[in-house]
Amino acid sequence: KVRIYSGTPPTDADSSRIDNTLLCELTMSDPAFGAAQDATNKARIVAAEITSGTAVDAGVATFADLTASDNNVCTQVTVGVPGSNAELELANVTISVGMTVSVTSGQIDQPEST
């Protein structure tokens, strides 16, 4: 799952979300990512299809959690608009209740080991 939030991103994926507002929850494909790709000085995984969802609250999306089906957080990712180089790019980060929220791209990069 992708759980999109507003507010200041927590310091890490294990920190509390009590000061953040859940804006929307989206469903990831299974598998959620394709095979790792070799990119310049990094490894990259690209998200498979992420189903659009309906916003349950309003705010400006600032980060998202990628969770297992049991809602345990696997990782926290950055959120932005297309071209922002965020790990998860949304068609619009200003979200209102009832709005359709859609992902335009999703990828996670990791530095290559030496």
N, C-alpha and C positions, 0 to 999 in steps of 0.2 A: 504494500500500500504506500501511497504518498500522502502525507498529512502536511498541509500547507498552513503556516502560521504568520501572524503579524507580531510586531513588537521586536525588541532587541533580542537577537539570537543568543541563546545560552552559550556558555563557554565551551560545552562539548555535548555529545549525544546522550550522556548519562545525567546531565543536569535537569533540574525541574523545569516544567513548562508552565508553572503556576502564573507567571507574569505575562504569558503569551496567550493570544486568542487563536483557536483553531478556526480557520476560514473555510476549509474544504478538505475532503478526503477523496482521493482518486485511486483507481485500481490499476496495478501494473500487470503486464502479461506474465505468463509462466513459460519459460524463464524470463526474468525481469530484464536481463542484460545479455547481449551477445558476447562472443568470445573477446578476450582482451586483444587490442590492436597495438602495434608498435608505432608510436608517434615520436616526434623529435624530443629526445631527452625525457620521455615519459611513456607510461603505458596508459591506454585509454579503454574504458568500457562505455559502450553506448546503450542507452535504454531502448528496450523493445517498446512496442506500443503501450501508451498509457491512456486509459479511457478517461474522457472528460467527466467532470462531476459538477454538481450544483452547490454553490456557496451556501453555507449555513450561518455565516456571520459576515460582517463588513470590516474592511481595513486594507492596509497596504501589505502585501505579501513580502516578507523579508527572509524567510528560510523555510525549509521543509525537512521532515523526517522521512526516511525510507524505513518502513517497518516490515517485520514478518507478519504472517496472517494473524498471529496472536497479539499484534500491536506492540511487541517489543521492538525498540528502536535499534536498527542495524547501523545506520549512519545519519548524520545531519548534513544537509547540502545547502549551498547558496541558491537564492532565487533572484531572477531578474527578467528583464524584457529581452526579446530577440536582439542579438548583437552585443549583449552585455558581458558575455563570457561567463555568465553564472553557470553553475552545474545543472540547474534546472531553469529553463527559460519558458516563461508563460506568455501567452498572447497579450495579457494585460495584468499588471501587478496590483492595480487599484480595483479591489473586489467589493461588490455589493451583494446583499442577501438575495438569493435566487438566481444570481448570474451563473452562466455556464463558464467553468474554469477549464482551460485547455493548455496542455503543454506543447510547445513548438519544438523543443529539443531537450535532451537530457544526456549528460555524459559526466563521467568522473575520471579525472587524471590522477596518476600516482607517479612520483619521480622514479626513474630507473635506478636500480641499485648499482653500486660500483664494485 
